[in-house]
Amino acid sequence: MTEKTVRKRGRRKNPEAPSLDRATIVLAALAQIDEEGLEGFSLRSLATRLGVYPTAVYWYVQSRNELLAQVVGLILDKIQMQRNRRTWQSYIRDLFANFRSAIRAHPNVAPLIGTQLVSNTHGHPLFVEQLLSALSRGGLTGTELVGAYNSVIAAMVGFVTQEFASVPTDNPMEWQLAVQQRLLEIDRKQFPTLAENLPALSNHAFILRWQNGVESPLDASFSIFVDIVVAGIEALIAQSSEANAGPNVERVAT
């Protein structure tokens, strides 16, 4: 491809628009998603935002999905941590906290994270390596390592995606009032446990909220959730260690 063709593909509508490269495009995409959400996001609308022709954007990214994968990669870069000698438990706790902070800063990306991690467009090998390394330090190998890894990803993404899920944008106040009214009308005889705990649950529990984590963060629940995840992995490690010890372990007669 000639230099003339490159200049033509990258030409700008607005001469004062910033010079274009992949990093600029990804950052602009994230900014647009932050402001407008995912539904109306397209490479054409992004080109308009950047003040360039759509062909200039397509020169660096071939499709919307590819660009969204790059946006997810940018978010994952924010949660990666330097290796050190801290315990695997500390790593998992920091990972969950950093991931939640990253999504809290960009809540409109929340529904995208799970999809892109599942589709595994770019793999994010450093992120995978760091998590596997932490779990390996705990003594997990083979099937147990794979199971723990999958559990951490599912747990981390699942909680945060629900916490920062978007609320209806069409008449949001009317929707919020309707949710609150339905909770107040709960039949105490039919749902006694729900009714008894409703003051604590209202707007602080999944399914029973009228605000998402941006306006009403689930800090206490998240802390308990991480404790449960860590305790579950500890139990798996103990179970695996006991199974590996096998018949060589001396049993004390009763």
N, C-alpha and C positions, 0 to 999 in steps of 0.2 A: 504494500500500500504506500502511495506517495505521500510526501509531506503536505502537498496541496490538498489531497483527499482528507487527511487528518484535520487540517485547519477548517475545511468545509464542514465536516461532521461535527466539529466542536464549536461552530460559530455561535455567537450570542445575539439574541434579540436586542438586549440592552448593552451598549458598549461599556457601561459602568458596572456591569455585573461581575462578581468575583470570578477569577480563573477557575476552571473546572478540573476536578480530579475525583477519584473514587471516594476518598475520605470526605471531601466536601459534600458529595452527593449523599453519602450515608448519614452524615450529621444533619443535613437539611431534611432528609427523610424522617429522621427521628424527631426533629423539631416540628415538622408538619403533623406527624402522628400525635405528638403531645397536644397540639392545638386543636386538631380537627378529628382525631380518632382514625380508625382503620377503614371504616366503611367506604368513605369517598376517596381514599388514597389511591393514586395511580401515578405512573411515570410521567404521564402527560401533565397532570396537575403539579407535580414536582418540578417539571421543566418550567412551567409558568412561574412558580415561586422563585426559581433560580434565575429567571430572565434569559433562558436559552431555548433553542428549538428542541423538541423531543428527541430528535436524532442525536443531539449532543449527549443526552443522558443514556440513550441506548448504546452509545459507543463504549460506555464504561460498565453498564449492567444490561444483560440481555432480556430480563423479564422482571415483573413485579415480585415474583416469588424469590428470585435471586437477591433482589435488593432487601426484601424483608428478612432474609436469612442473614444478610450483612448487618442489619439493624440488631438482630438478636445477638450476633457475635459481638457487637459493640457493648451490649448490656452485659454479656458474660465476661467480657474483659474487665468490667468494673468490679466483679466479685472474685476474681482470681487473686490468690494470696501467695506471698513468698514462702518457700519451704523453710521450715525450721524444726527444732526438736520438740515442739509442743505435742501434747497428747492428741490422739485421733479424736477424742471427745471434744477437745477445744477446737480442733479444725472443723468438725461438723457444726458446732454451735456458731462459729464465726461465719461459716459458709451460709448457713440459714439466715443469719442476721444480715450479712452483706447482700445476699440475694433479695431479701425483703426490702432493704433500703434502696437498692437499685430500681426495683419495680415501683416502690412508693414514689420515687422521683419521676417515673415514666409510666403511670398506671394504665394508659391506653395500650401499652405494649403487652400487658398481662395475658390477654387471650392468645397472643401470638407466640409467646414463649413455649408453651406446651406443644403447640402444633409443630414449631420448627425443631424442637428437640426430638420429637418423635420422627419427623421426616428425615432428620439427620443430614441436611443438605451439605453442610461443610464439615461436620464431624467434631469440631472444637476439641482437638486432641489434647491440648494443654489442660483444659478443664477436666477432661476425663482422667488424664494421668494423675492430676493432683488428688482427685477424689479416691481413685483406686489405691494410690500410695498411702493415703490416710487410713483406709480400711485395712490394707495389708499390714500396716504397723500394729493394728489391733489383733492380728493373728489369723485373719480370714484368708482362705484360699479357695480355689475351685468354685463349686456350686454355691457355697456360702458367700463367697466374695461377690459373685454375680448377683445373687439375691439381695444382698445388702446394698450394693450399688444401685440396683433398680428401685429398691425401696426408698433410698435417700432421694433420688431424682423425683420419683412419683410424689413423695411426701412434700418435698420442698416446693415443687411447682404447684401441686394441688392446693395447698393451704393458701399460698400467696395469690394464686389466680382467683380463688374464690373471694379472698379478702378484698382484692382491688378490682373485682368485676364491676363493669360499668352499670350504672343505674339508668332507667329509662330517661331519655332526653325530651320526650314529648309530654308536656305538662308534668314535670317532675314533682312539683308541690302537691298536685292532685293525687299523684300516685303514692307519695309518702303518707299523706293523710289517710288514704284508703287502706294501706298496710297497717297503720296504727289502729285504725278503727276495727279491722278484722281481728287483730290481736285482743282488743278490749272485749270483743264479743265471743271469745273462746268459751265453749260450754264446760264449766267446771266439773260437772258430773261425768261427762264423757271423756274429758282429758284432764284428770285431776293433777297429775305430776306436772304437766305443762303449765296449767293454771297456777299451781303453787310457786313455780320457779319463774314465772313470767317477768316479774320485776328485774331479775338478774339477766334473763335471756334477751329481753327486748332491745333490739338494735346492737346487741353484743354477741349474737349467735347466728350462724349461717341459717338461711331460710327465714329467719325472724328479724331481718334488718330492713331499714328503709334508707340507710346511707352505706357507702362502701368505706374501705379502709383509709381513704384520703381524709374524709371528714370524721370518721369514727373508727380509729385503729383498734385492732383486737390485740393489744399488747399483752395483757395477762394470759389470754388463751394461747397466743403464740409461744410464750415462754413455757407454758405447761406442755404444749405440743412438742416442742424441741426436746424437753425432758423425756417425754414418752418415746420419741424416736431413738434417742441415745440409749435409754434403758432397754429398748427392744434389741438394739444391736449388741449391747453388753450381754444380754441373755443369749443371743445367738452365738456369740464368741464363747461363752461359758459352756453352752451345749456342745459346740463343735470341739472344744478342748476336751470335754469329758468323753465324747465319742471316740476321739483319736487316742485317748489313753487306753481305751479298750480293756481287755481282760487282765492287763498287767497291773491294774490298780488293785491294791490289796483291800479287801473288805474286812471291816471290823465285825467280829461275830457278836451277835446280840444275845 
